[in-house]
Amino acid sequence: MPVAAICIFDGNISKSELEEAVKKAFAYLDLNQDGYMSPPELQSAIAKITGNQDRSLINMMFETLDVDGNGMVSMEELASLAMS
């Protein structure tokens, strides 16, 4: 399921609906299902969705998402950004 499809909403979304959307988005992005999203996984997903393979955009997005700086994005990091 494309991330764009699960991120569009009418502004009236409950916390549980948002949590479920984040889980679905993360499952889509975490290609190897190891519980973390790597830069190549993000690049692959963005390329599939948008056709854009601009590494500088991917790097900027990843730096924003990788809150703890360990080189991987966890579902908790993605959720904290989505819930803020």
C-alpha positions as CSV (number, residue, x, y, z in Angstrom):
1,M,0.0,0.0,0.0
2,P,1.5,3.4,-1.0
3,V,2.4,5.6,2.0
4,A,0.6,8.5,0.3
5,A,-2.6,6.5,0.4
6,I,-2.5,5.9,4.1
7,C,-1.3,9.4,5.1
8,I,-4.2,11.3,3.5
9,F,-7.0,12.1,5.8
10,D,-9.8,14.7,6.3
11,G,-8.3,16.2,9.4
12,N,-10.6,14.2,11.7
13,I,-8.4,11.3,12.7
14,S,-8.3,9.7,16.1
15,K,-5.0,8.9,17.9
16,S,-5.6,5.2,17.4
17,E,-6.2,5.7,13.6
18,L,-3.0,7.7,13.4
19,E,-1.1,5.0,15.3
20,E,-2.4,2.4,12.9
21,A,-1.5,4.5,9.9
22,V,2.0,4.9,11.2
23,K,2.3,1.1,11.7
24,K,1.2,0.5,8.2
25,A,3.5,3.1,6.7
26,F,6.4,1.7,8.7
27,A,5.7,-1.8,7.5
28,Y,5.6,-0.6,3.9
29,L,8.9,1.3,4.4
30,D,10.7,-1.5,6.3
31,L,11.3,-3.7,3.3
32,N,13.3,-6.5,5.1
33,Q,10.9,-6.3,8.1
34,D,13.8,-6.2,10.6
35,G,12.1,-3.4,12.7
36,Y,14.3,-0.6,11.3
37,M,14.3,1.5,8.2
38,S,17.6,2.0,6.5
39,P,18.6,4.7,4.1
40,P,18.4,2.3,1.1
41,E,14.9,1.2,2.2
42,L,13.7,4.8,2.4
43,Q,15.3,5.6,-1.0
44,S,13.6,2.6,-2.6
45,A,10.2,3.5,-1.1
46,I,10.5,7.2,-2.2
47,A,11.6,6.1,-5.7
48,K,8.6,3.8,-6.0
49,I,6.1,6.4,-4.8
50,T,7.4,9.5,-6.5
51,G,10.0,8.3,-9.1
52,N,12.5,10.7,-7.4
53,Q,15.9,9.2,-6.6
54,D,17.5,12.4,-5.4
55,R,20.0,11.3,-2.7
56,S,20.2,14.8,-1.1
57,L,16.4,14.7,-0.5
58,I,16.6,11.1,0.9
59,N,19.6,12.1,3.1
60,M,17.7,15.2,4.4
61,M,14.6,13.1,5.1
62,F,16.6,10.4,6.9
63,E,18.5,12.8,9.1
64,T,15.1,14.3,10.2
65,L,13.7,10.8,10.9
66,D,16.7,9.3,12.6
67,V,16.3,11.1,15.9
68,D,18.9,9.0,17.8
69,G,21.5,9.2,15.1
70,N,22.1,5.4,14.9
71,G,21.8,5.3,11.1
72,M,18.4,3.5,11.2
73,V,14.9,4.7,11.8
74,S,12.7,2.8,14.2
75,M,8.9,2.7,14.2
76,E,9.1,4.7,17.5
77,E,11.1,7.5,15.7
78,L,8.6,7.6,12.8
79,A,5.7,7.6,15.3
80,S,7.1,10.4,17.4
81,L,7.4,12.6,14.3
82,A,3.9,11.8,13.1
83,M,2.4,12.3,16.6
84,S,4.0,15.7,17.2
